[in-house]
Amino acid sequence: MSEKVVAAAVQMEPKFAAPKENLEAVLGWAEEAFKCGAQLIVFPECALTGYCFESREEAMAVAEPADGKSVHEISLWCKSRKCWLVVGTLERDGEQLYNAALLVGPNGLQAVYRKIHLPCLGVDRFVDPGDIPFQVHSTPVGRIGLHICYDAVFPEAARVMALDGADILCLPTNWPEGAKPVAELVPRVRALENRVYFIAANRIGEEGGFKFIGMSQIVDPFGNWLAVANEPKETLLVSEIDLTEARRKRIVFVPGRYEVDRIGDRRPEFYKTICRT
């Protein structure tokens, strides 16, 4: 029996250091996705704040607590539409500053993920490293795993969430020029090797001297694009996904002769080097 969900990725151009305007844009795009039937909507990294800050102080000035005003407004929208949003932002927690992805649903804020792998780029030069392990969150629209941009090039991140039962891996991202091979290959590979859906929402536009490439996408557990933004312009991707496909780990091509299970066929006793620090 299938469990079908309509998912969306929003490819937008956030305004730099303009949380009020970005919140309005996020809610506007969410409404468009809702009208298309979307139940799960994924937005880019730092969609509420912008990304290319030049100091910690500059970034801290626009950051909000995870339960701040912006999330309150998003929560009200989710409650009225019975939708789920994944939104990138800068989170202020006392004196700490994080590049965060928020999972918000009809009952408000459901989860916070803080970016674990930090490149020397944009605001990631100044934020604190994430301190929350990769987790999977059970929702009516599937078991959702969160990670952000650079996290995706570390296969351990996706694999941990797949082993914890994720159906969908959501990746708010800010892929700039130079990251095109990552955008073309990594989401499809992570989906294929873990038998999960992968939703990557990238931004577009220019900020702080960097140009962002788009290529937002929704990928199925076979590694096929269900939807992809081939042009660097604001756009909405919408696709129906079947959660039972993500839960069907053993693939039978020819019974008894050609069967694969990329989770069940693992041999962890031979992977100990991966855990070395």
Phi and psi restraints in degrees (value plus and minus 20) as a CYANA .aco file:
   2 SER   PHI     -99.6   -59.6
   2 SER   PSI     132.9   172.9
   3 GLU   PHI    -144.3  -104.3
   3 GLU   PSI      72.0   112.0
   4 LYS   PHI    -114.2   -74.2
   4 LYS   PSI     118.3   158.3
   5 VAL   PHI    -154.4  -114.4
   5 VAL   PSI     124.8   164.8
   6 VAL   PHI    -119.6   -79.6
   6 VAL   PSI     101.9   141.9
   7 ALA   PHI    -135.7   -95.7
   7 ALA   PSI     134.8   174.8
   8 ALA   PHI    -159.8  -119.8
   8 ALA   PSI     129.0   169.0
   9 ALA   PHI    -142.9  -102.9
   9 ALA   PSI     110.0   150.0
  10 VAL   PHI    -123.0   -83.0
  10 VAL   PSI      99.5   139.5
  11 GLN   PHI    -121.0   -81.0
  11 GLN   PSI      88.9   128.9
  12 MET   PHI    -154.2  -114.2
  12 MET   PSI     152.9   192.9
  13 GLU   PHI    -137.1   -97.1
  13 GLU   PSI      75.2   115.2
  14 PRO   PHI     -84.1   -44.1
  14 PRO   PSI     132.3   172.3
  15 LYS   PHI    -110.4   -70.4
  15 LYS   PSI     121.8   161.8
  16 PHE   PHI     -90.8   -50.8
  16 PHE   PSI     108.3   148.3
  17 ALA   PHI      33.6    73.6
  17 ALA   PSI      21.4    61.4
  18 ALA   PHI    -154.8  -114.8
  18 ALA   PSI      49.3    89.3
  19 PRO   PHI     -81.4   -41.4
  19 PRO   PSI     -54.6   -14.6
  20 LYS   PHI     -85.0   -45.0
  20 LYS   PSI     -68.3   -28.3
  21 GLU   PHI     -85.2   -45.2
  21 GLU   PSI     -58.4   -18.4
  22 ASN   PHI     -87.7   -47.7
  22 ASN   PSI     -57.8   -17.8
  23 LEU   PHI     -80.9   -40.9
  23 LEU   PSI     -64.2   -24.2
  24 GLU   PHI     -80.8   -40.8
  24 GLU   PSI     -60.6   -20.6
  25 ALA   PHI     -86.5   -46.5
  25 ALA   PSI     -62.7   -22.7
  26 VAL   PHI     -79.5   -39.5
  26 VAL   PSI     -66.8   -26.8
  27 LEU   PHI     -87.1   -47.1
  27 LEU   PSI     -53.9   -13.9
  28 GLY   PHI     -85.3   -45.3
  28 GLY   PSI     -65.9   -25.9
  29 TRP   PHI     -85.7   -45.7
  29 TRP   PSI     -58.3   -18.3
  30 ALA   PHI     -80.1   -40.1
  30 ALA   PSI     -60.2   -20.2
  31 GLU   PHI     -84.8   -44.8
  31 GLU   PSI     -60.3   -20.3
  32 GLU   PHI     -82.1   -42.1
  32 GLU   PSI     -63.0   -23.0
  33 ALA   PHI     -85.1   -45.1
  33 ALA   PSI     -60.7   -20.7
  34 PHE   PHI     -79.9   -39.9
  34 PHE   PSI     -61.1   -21.1
  35 LYS   PHI     -83.8   -43.8
  35 LYS   PSI     -43.8    -3.8
  36 CYS   PHI    -109.2   -69.2
  36 CYS   PSI     -15.6    24.4
  37 GLY   PHI      74.7   114.7
  37 GLY   PSI     -15.9    24.1
  38 ALA   PHI     -86.1   -46.1
  38 ALA   PSI     118.0   158.0
  39 GLN   PHI    -129.1   -89.1
  39 GLN   PSI     -44.5    -4.5
  40 LEU   PHI    -147.8  -107.8
  40 LEU   PSI     105.4   145.4
  41 ILE   PHI    -149.4  -109.4
  41 ILE   PSI     106.1   146.1
  42 VAL   PHI    -132.9   -92.9
  42 VAL   PSI     112.9   152.9
  43 PHE   PHI    -133.2   -93.2
  43 PHE   PSI     145.4   185.4
  44 PRO   PHI     -89.0   -49.0
  44 PRO   PSI     149.3   189.3
  45 GLU   PHI     -80.1   -40.1
  45 GLU   PSI     116.0   156.0
  46 CYS   PHI      32.3    72.3
  46 CYS   PSI      15.4    55.4
  47 ALA   PHI     -81.7   -41.7
  47 ALA   PSI     -48.8    -8.8
  48 LEU   PHI    -107.7   -67.7
  48 LEU   PSI     -31.9     8.1
  49 THR   PHI    -150.4  -110.4
  49 THR   PSI     -44.1    -4.1
  50 GLY   PHI      66.8   106.8
  50 GLY   PSI     151.2   191.2
  51 TYR   PHI    -147.4  -107.4
  51 TYR   PSI     -55.7   -15.7
  52 CYS   PHI    -108.3   -68.3
  52 CYS   PSI      42.0    82.0
  53 PHE   PHI     -99.8   -59.8
  53 PHE   PSI     132.9   172.9
  54 GLU   PHI    -127.7   -87.7
  54 GLU   PSI     -16.8    23.2
  55 SER   PHI    -181.7  -141.7
  55 SER   PSI     139.5   179.5
  56 ARG   PHI     -84.0   -44.0
  56 ARG   PSI     -58.3   -18.3
  57 GLU   PHI     -84.6   -44.6
  57 GLU   PSI     -61.8   -21.8
  58 GLU   PHI     -82.1   -42.1
  58 GLU   PSI     -61.8   -21.8
  59 ALA   PHI     -91.4   -51.4
  59 ALA   PSI     -61.1   -21.1
  60 MET   PHI     -81.6   -41.6
  60 MET   PSI     -49.4    -9.4
  61 ALA   PHI     -84.9   -44.9
  61 ALA   PSI     -44.5    -4.5
  62 VAL   PHI    -129.8   -89.8
  62 VAL   PSI     -26.2    13.8
  63 ALA   PHI     -91.3   -51.3
  63 ALA   PSI     132.0   172.0
  64 GLU   PHI    -147.8  -107.8
  64 GLU   PSI     136.5   176.5
  65 PRO   PHI     -81.9   -41.9
  65 PRO   PSI     135.9   175.9
  66 ALA   PHI     -80.1   -40.1
  66 ALA   PSI     -46.3    -6.3
  67 ASP   PHI    -125.8   -85.8
  67 ASP   PSI      10.5    50.5
  68 GLY   PHI    -100.9   -60.9
  68 GLY   PSI    -186.8  -146.8
  69 LYS   PHI     -81.4   -41.4
  69 LYS   PSI     -62.8   -22.8
  70 SER   PHI     -81.7   -41.7
  70 SER   PSI     -65.1   -25.1
  71 VAL   PHI     -85.6   -45.6
  71 VAL   PSI     -55.0   -15.0
  72 HIS   PHI     -80.0   -40.0
  72 HIS   PSI     -64.9   -24.9
  73 GLU   PHI     -86.0   -46.0
  73 GLU   PSI     -61.3   -21.3
  74 ILE   PHI     -84.3   -44.3
  74 ILE   PSI     -59.2   -19.2
  75 SER   PHI     -81.9   -41.9
  75 SER   PSI     -61.6   -21.6
  76 LEU   PHI     -82.2   -42.2
  76 LEU   PSI     -60.7   -20.7
  77 TRP   PHI     -84.8   -44.8
  77 TRP   PSI     -66.0   -26.0
  78 CYS   PHI     -81.7   -41.7
  78 CYS   PSI     -58.8   -18.8
  79 LYS   PHI     -84.7   -44.7
  79 LYS   PSI     -61.9   -21.9
  80 SER   PHI     -92.6   -52.6
  80 SER   PSI     -43.8    -3.8
  81 ARG   PHI    -129.0   -89.0
  81 ARG   PSI     -27.4    12.6
  82 LYS   PHI      36.4    76.4
  82 LYS   PSI      25.1    65.1
  83 CYS   PHI    -135.6   -95.6
  83 CYS   PSI     147.5   187.5
  84 TRP   PHI    -143.7  -103.7
  84 TRP   PSI     112.3   152.3
  85 LEU   PHI    -141.4  -101.4
  85 LEU   PSI     121.0   161.0
  86 VAL   PHI    -133.7   -93.7
  86 VAL   PSI      99.7   139.7
  87 VAL   PHI    -151.0  -111.0
  87 VAL   PSI     112.8   152.8
  88 GLY   PHI    -107.6   -67.6
  88 GLY   PSI     122.6   162.6
  89 THR   PHI    -179.8  -139.8
  89 THR   PSI     156.6   196.6
  90 LEU   PHI    -122.3   -82.3
  90 LEU   PSI     105.6   145.6
  91 GLU   PHI    -124.7   -84.7
  91 GLU   PSI     108.7   148.7
  92 ARG   PHI    -122.1   -82.1
  92 ARG   PSI     105.1   145.1
  93 ASP   PHI    -150.2  -110.2
  93 ASP   PSI      70.5   110.5
  94 GLY   PHI      45.1    85.1
  94 GLY   PSI    -142.1  -102.1
  95 GLU   PHI    -111.1   -71.1
  95 GLU   PSI     -20.3    19.7
  96 GLN   PHI    -111.2   -71.2
  96 GLN   PSI     130.3   170.3
  97 LEU   PHI    -152.9  -112.9
  97 LEU   PSI     108.1   148.1
  98 TYR   PHI    -149.7  -109.7
  98 TYR   PSI     127.0   167.0
  99 ASN   PHI    -105.7   -65.7
  99 ASN   PSI      92.1   132.1
 100 ALA   PHI    -144.5  -104.5
 100 ALA   PSI     134.9   174.9
 101 ALA   PHI    -139.9   -99.9
 101 ALA   PSI     109.4   149.4
 102 LEU   PHI    -130.0   -90.0
 102 LEU   PSI     113.9   153.9
 103 LEU   PHI    -123.3   -83.3
 103 LEU   PSI      94.9   134.9
 104 VAL   PHI    -141.1  -101.1
 104 VAL   PSI     114.4   154.4
 105 GLY   PHI    -151.9  -111.9
 105 GLY   PSI    -189.4  -149.4
 106 PRO   PHI     -79.3   -39.3
 106 PRO   PSI     -43.3    -3.3
 107 ASN   PHI    -120.9   -80.9
 107 ASN   PSI      -4.6    35.4
 108 GLY   PHI      80.4   120.4
 108 GLY   PSI    -176.7  -136.7
 109 LEU   PHI     -87.0   -47.0
 109 LEU   PSI     102.5   142.5
 110 GLN   PHI    -122.9   -82.9
 110 GLN   PSI     -50.3   -10.3
 111 ALA   PHI    -181.2  -141.2
 111 ALA   PSI     131.8   171.8
 112 VAL   PHI    -145.7  -105.7
 112 VAL   PSI     108.4   148.4
 113 TYR   PHI    -135.8   -95.8
 113 TYR   PSI     113.7   153.7
 114 ARG   PHI    -132.1   -92.1
 114 ARG   PSI     104.5   144.5
 115 LYS   PHI     -71.9   -31.9
 115 LYS   PSI     104.0   144.0
 116 ILE   PHI    -108.7   -68.7
 116 ILE   PSI     -64.4   -24.4
 117 HIS   PHI    -116.4   -76.4
 117 HIS   PSI      99.2   139.2
 118 LEU   PHI    -135.4   -95.4
 118 LEU   PSI      96.3   136.3
 119 PRO   PHI    -100.5   -60.5
 119 PRO   PSI     147.2   187.2
 120 CYS   PHI    -105.4   -65.4
 120 CYS   PSI      60.9   100.9
 121 LEU   PHI    -181.8  -141.8
 121 LEU   PSI     116.0   156.0
 122 GLY   PHI      32.1    72.1
 122 GLY   PSI    -162.7  -122.7
 123 VAL   PHI     -87.9   -47.9
 123 VAL   PSI     -38.3     1.7
 124 ASP   PHI     -84.4   -44.4
 124 ASP   PSI     -33.9     6.1
 125 ARG   PHI     -91.3   -51.3
 125 ARG   PSI     -37.4     2.6
 126 PHE   PHI    -142.3  -102.3
 126 PHE   PSI     -33.4     6.6
 127 VAL   PHI    -100.6   -60.6
 127 VAL   PSI     145.3   185.3
 128 ASP   PHI    -103.9   -63.9
 128 ASP   PSI     125.6   165.6
 129 PRO   PHI     -82.4   -42.4
 129 PRO   PSI     123.1   163.1
 130 GLY   PHI     -77.9   -37.9
 130 GLY   PSI     123.2   163.2
 131 ASP   PHI    -141.6  -101.6
 131 ASP   PSI      -7.1    32.9
 132 ILE   PHI    -134.6   -94.6
 132 ILE   PSI     103.5   143.5
 133 PRO   PHI     -80.8   -40.8
 133 PRO   PSI     139.0   179.0
 134 PHE   PHI     -79.9   -39.9
 134 PHE   PSI     113.5   153.5
 135 GLN   PHI    -156.0  -116.0
 135 GLN   PSI     141.1   181.1
 136 VAL   PHI    -137.1   -97.1
 136 VAL   PSI     113.9   153.9
 137 HIS   PHI    -136.6   -96.6
 137 HIS   PSI     101.3   141.3
 138 SER   PHI    -100.0   -60.0
 138 SER   PSI     105.8   145.8
 139 THR   PHI    -157.9  -117.9
 139 THR   PSI     147.0   187.0
 140 PRO   PHI     -84.5   -44.5
 140 PRO   PSI     -34.4     5.6
 141 VAL   PHI    -126.1   -86.1
 141 VAL   PSI      -3.0    37.0
 142 GLY   PHI     101.9   141.9
 142 GLY   PSI     151.1   191.1
 143 ARG   PHI    -110.8   -70.8
 143 ARG   PSI      94.2   134.2
 144 ILE   PHI    -128.5   -88.5
 144 ILE   PSI     110.8   150.8
 145 GLY   PHI    -130.8   -90.8
 145 GLY   PSI     121.1   161.1
 146 LEU   PHI    -135.6   -95.6
 146 LEU   PSI     115.2   155.2
 147 HIS   PHI    -171.4  -131.4
 147 HIS   PSI     152.1   192.1
 148 ILE   PHI    -153.0  -113.0
 148 ILE   PSI     105.2   145.2
 149 CYS   PHI      22.7    62.7
 149 CYS   PSI    -123.6   -83.6
 150 TYR   PHI     -77.4   -37.4
 150 TYR   PSI     -46.5    -6.5
 151 ASP   PHI     -74.2   -34.2
 151 ASP   PSI     -52.6   -12.6
 152 ALA   PHI     -87.6   -47.6
 152 ALA   PSI     -43.0    -3.0
 153 VAL   PHI    -102.0   -62.0
 153 VAL   PSI     -23.1    16.9
 154 PHE   PHI    -121.2   -81.2
 154 PHE   PSI      83.9   123.9
 155 PRO   PHI     -81.1   -41.1
 155 PRO   PSI     -42.1    -2.1
 156 GLU   PHI     -81.7   -41.7
 156 GLU   PSI     -53.3   -13.3
 157 ALA   PHI     -82.4   -42.4
 157 ALA   PSI     -72.3   -32.3
 158 ALA   PHI     -84.9   -44.9
 158 ALA   PSI     -59.0   -19.0
 159 ARG   PHI     -85.7   -45.7
 159 ARG   PSI     -60.3   -20.3
 160 VAL   PHI     -78.6   -38.6
 160 VAL   PSI     -65.1   -25.1
 161 MET   PHI     -90.2   -50.2
 161 MET   PSI     -55.8   -15.8
 162 ALA   PHI     -83.1   -43.1
 162 ALA   PSI     -62.6   -22.6
 163 LEU   PHI     -85.9   -45.9
 163 LEU   PSI     -45.8    -5.8
 164 ASP   PHI    -107.2   -67.2
 164 ASP   PSI     -13.9    26.1
 165 GLY   PHI      78.8   118.8
 165 GLY   PSI      -2.5    37.5
 166 ALA   PHI     -83.8   -43.8
 166 ALA   PSI     120.3   160.3
 167 ASP   PHI    -115.8   -75.8
 167 ASP   PSI     -56.3   -16.3
 168 ILE   PHI    -153.0  -113.0
 168 ILE   PSI     108.8   148.8
 169 LEU   PHI    -123.9   -83.9
 169 LEU   PSI     101.3   141.3
 170 CYS   PHI    -123.0   -83.0
 170 CYS   PSI     111.5   151.5
 171 LEU   PHI    -148.1  -108.1
 171 LEU   PSI      71.0   111.0
 172 PRO   PHI     -85.1   -45.1
 172 PRO   PSI     111.3   151.3
 173 THR   PHI    -165.0  -125.0
 173 THR   PSI     139.7   179.7
 174 ASN   PHI    -149.7  -109.7
 174 ASN   PSI      55.2    95.2
 175 TRP   PHI     -97.2   -57.2
 175 TRP   PSI      96.9   136.9
 176 PRO   PHI    -111.0   -71.0
 176 PRO   PSI     156.3   196.3
 177 GLU   PHI     -75.4   -35.4
 177 GLU   PSI     119.2   159.2
 178 GLY   PHI      83.9   123.9
 178 GLY   PSI     -39.2     0.8
 179 ALA   PHI    -121.5   -81.5
 179 ALA   PSI      -9.0    31.0
 180 LYS   PHI     -78.0   -38.0
 180 LYS   PSI     -62.4   -22.4
 181 PRO   PHI     -79.2   -39.2
 181 PRO   PSI     -56.4   -16.4
 182 VAL   PHI     -83.2   -43.2
 182 VAL   PSI     -67.3   -27.3
 183 ALA   PHI     -82.8   -42.8
 183 ALA   PSI     -58.3   -18.3
 184 GLU   PHI     -93.7   -53.7
 184 GLU   PSI     -54.7   -14.7
 185 LEU   PHI    -128.1   -88.1
 185 LEU   PSI     -67.2   -27.2
 186 VAL   PHI     -83.1   -43.1
 186 VAL   PSI     -68.5   -28.5
 187 PRO   PHI     -77.9   -37.9
 187 PRO   PSI     -59.2   -19.2
 188 ARG   PHI     -89.1   -49.1
 188 ARG   PSI     -59.8   -19.8
 189 VAL   PHI     -86.8   -46.8
 189 VAL   PSI     -64.8   -24.8
 190 ARG   PHI     -82.5   -42.5
 190 ARG   PSI     -59.7   -19.7
 191 ALA   PHI     -83.7   -43.7
 191 ALA   PSI     -66.9   -26.9
 192 LEU   PHI     -84.6   -44.6
 192 LEU   PSI     -68.2   -28.2
 193 GLU   PHI     -92.8   -52.8
 193 GLU   PSI     -39.4     0.6
 194 ASN   PHI    -132.1   -92.1
 194 ASN   PSI     -22.9    17.1
 195 ARG   PHI      35.4    75.4
 195 ARG   PSI      33.5    73.5
 196 VAL   PHI    -154.6  -114.6
 196 VAL   PSI     144.1   184.1
 197 TYR   PHI    -101.2   -61.2
 197 TYR   PSI     127.4   167.4
 198 PHE   PHI    -152.4  -112.4
 198 PHE   PSI     102.9   142.9
 199 ILE   PHI    -137.9   -97.9
 199 ILE   PSI      94.6   134.6
 200 ALA   PHI    -132.7   -92.7
 200 ALA   PSI     102.7   142.7
 201 ALA   PHI    -133.3   -93.3
 201 ALA   PSI      92.8   132.8
 202 ASN   PHI    -128.3   -88.3
 202 ASN   PSI     138.3   178.3
 203 ARG   PHI    -112.5   -72.5
 203 ARG   PSI     154.0   194.0
 204 ILE   PHI    -150.5  -110.5
 204 ILE   PSI    -196.6  -156.6
 205 GLY   PHI      71.6   111.6
 205 GLY   PSI    -196.5  -156.5
 206 GLU   PHI    -138.9   -98.9
 206 GLU   PSI     123.3   163.3
 207 GLU   PHI    -178.6  -138.6
 207 GLU   PSI     110.4   150.4
 208 GLY   PHI      37.9    77.9
 208 GLY   PSI       9.3    49.3
 209 GLY   PHI      67.0   107.0
 209 GLY   PSI     -18.2    21.8
 210 PHE   PHI    -130.7   -90.7
 210 PHE   PSI     124.1   164.1
 211 LYS   PHI    -132.0   -92.0
 211 LYS   PSI     112.3   152.3
 212 PHE   PHI    -123.8   -83.8
 212 PHE   PSI     124.0   164.0
 213 ILE   PHI    -121.0   -81.0
 213 ILE   PSI     -24.3    15.7
 214 GLY   PHI      51.8    91.8
 214 GLY   PSI    -148.7  -108.7
 215 MET   PHI      42.9    82.9
 215 MET   PSI      12.8    52.8
 216 SER   PHI     -78.5   -38.5
 216 SER   PSI     133.9   173.9
 217 GLN   PHI    -182.4  -142.4
 217 GLN   PSI     136.9   176.9
 218 ILE   PHI    -143.5  -103.5
 218 ILE   PSI     103.8   143.8
 219 VAL   PHI    -140.6  -100.6
 219 VAL   PSI     121.3   161.3
 220 ASP   PHI    -111.4   -71.4
 220 ASP   PSI     152.8   192.8
 221 PRO   PHI     -87.6   -47.6
 221 PRO   PSI     -27.1    12.9
 222 PHE   PHI    -112.8   -72.8
 222 PHE   PSI     -22.1    17.9
 223 GLY   PHI      68.2   108.2
 223 GLY   PSI      -7.1    32.9
 224 ASN   PHI    -110.8   -70.8
 224 ASN   PSI     120.0   160.0
 225 TRP   PHI     -89.2   -49.2
 225 TRP   PSI     102.6   142.6
 226 LEU   PHI    -106.4   -66.4
 226 LEU   PSI     -51.5   -11.5
 227 ALA   PHI    -177.3  -137.3
 227 ALA   PSI     121.5   161.5
 228 VAL   PHI    -169.8  -129.8
 228 VAL   PSI     120.5   160.5
 229 ALA   PHI    -113.7   -73.7
 229 ALA   PSI      82.5   122.5
 230 ASN   PHI    -100.6   -60.6
 230 ASN   PSI     -35.9     4.1
 231 GLU   PHI    -133.4   -93.4
 231 GLU   PSI     122.8   162.8
 232 PRO   PHI     -99.0   -59.0
 232 PRO   PSI      49.6    89.6
 233 LYS   PHI    -159.3  -119.3
 233 LYS   PSI     139.2   179.2
 234 GLU   PHI     -82.0   -42.0
 234 GLU   PSI     112.1   152.1
 235 THR   PHI    -180.7  -140.7
 235 THR   PSI     144.6   184.6
 236 LEU   PHI    -140.6  -100.6
 236 LEU   PSI     105.5   145.5
 237 LEU   PHI    -124.7   -84.7
 237 LEU   PSI     112.7   152.7
 238 VAL   PHI    -155.4  -115.4
 238 VAL   PSI     115.2   155.2
 239 SER   PHI    -171.5  -131.5
 239 SER   PSI     125.3   165.3
 240 GLU   PHI    -102.4   -62.4
 240 GLU   PSI     115.4   155.4
 241 ILE   PHI    -144.4  -104.4
 241 ILE   PSI     131.5   171.5
 242 ASP   PHI    -133.9   -93.9
 242 ASP   PSI      87.8   127.8
 243 LEU   PHI     -80.8   -40.8
 243 LEU   PSI     -46.8    -6.8
 244 THR   PHI     -84.7   -44.7
 244 THR   PSI     -47.2    -7.2
 245 GLU   PHI     -86.2   -46.2
 245 GLU   PSI     -57.7   -17.7
 246 ALA   PHI     -91.6   -51.6
 246 ALA   PSI     -41.6    -1.6
 247 ARG   PHI    -114.6   -74.6
 247 ARG   PSI     -27.2    12.8
 248 ARG   PHI    -115.2   -75.2
 248 ARG   PSI      67.3   107.3
 249 LYS   PHI     -99.5   -59.5
 249 LYS   PSI     -51.7   -11.7
 250 ARG   PHI    -109.4   -69.4
 250 ARG   PSI     101.4   141.4
 251 ILE   PHI    -126.6   -86.6
 251 ILE   PSI     103.4   143.4
 252 VAL   PHI    -127.0   -87.0
 252 VAL   PSI      88.3   128.3
 253 PHE   PHI    -107.6   -67.6
 253 PHE   PSI     -68.4   -28.4
 254 VAL   PHI    -154.1  -114.1
 254 VAL   PSI      91.7   131.7
 255 PRO   PHI     -72.4   -32.4
 255 PRO   PSI     107.2   147.2
 256 GLY   PHI      55.9    95.9
 256 GLY   PSI     -25.8    14.2
 257 ARG   PHI    -145.4  -105.4
 257 ARG   PSI     -49.1    -9.1
 258 TYR   PHI    -168.7  -128.7
 258 TYR   PSI      71.3   111.3
 259 GLU   PHI    -155.7  -115.7
 259 GLU   PSI     120.1   160.1
 260 VAL   PHI    -155.7  -115.7
 260 VAL   PSI     127.2   167.2
 261 ASP   PHI    -161.8  -121.8
 261 ASP   PSI      78.6   118.6
 262 ARG   PHI     -92.9   -52.9
 262 ARG   PSI     -27.7    12.3
 263 ILE   PHI    -121.5   -81.5
 263 ILE   PSI     -72.5   -32.5
 264 GLY   PHI     -88.2   -48.2
 264 GLY   PSI     -45.4    -5.4
 265 ASP   PHI    -107.9   -67.9
 265 ASP   PSI     -14.0    26.0
 266 ARG   PHI     -85.5   -45.5
 266 ARG   PSI     134.4   174.4
 267 ARG   PHI    -148.1  -108.1
 267 ARG   PSI      54.9    94.9
 268 PRO   PHI     -77.9   -37.9
 268 PRO   PSI     -46.0    -6.0
 269 GLU   PHI     -83.8   -43.8
 269 GLU   PSI     -35.3     4.7
 270 PHE   PHI    -122.0   -82.0
 270 PHE   PSI     -13.1    26.9
 271 TYR   PHI    -130.2   -90.2
 271 TYR   PSI      -2.6    37.4
 272 LYS   PHI     -80.7   -40.7
 272 LYS   PSI     -49.5    -9.5
 273 THR   PHI     -79.3   -39.3
 273 THR   PSI     -50.8   -10.8
 274 ILE   PHI     -79.7   -39.7
 274 ILE   PSI     -50.8   -10.8
 275 CYS   PHI    -107.1   -67.1
 275 CYS   PSI     -20.8    19.2
 276 ARG   PHI     -91.4   -51.4
 276 ARG   PSI     123.1   163.1
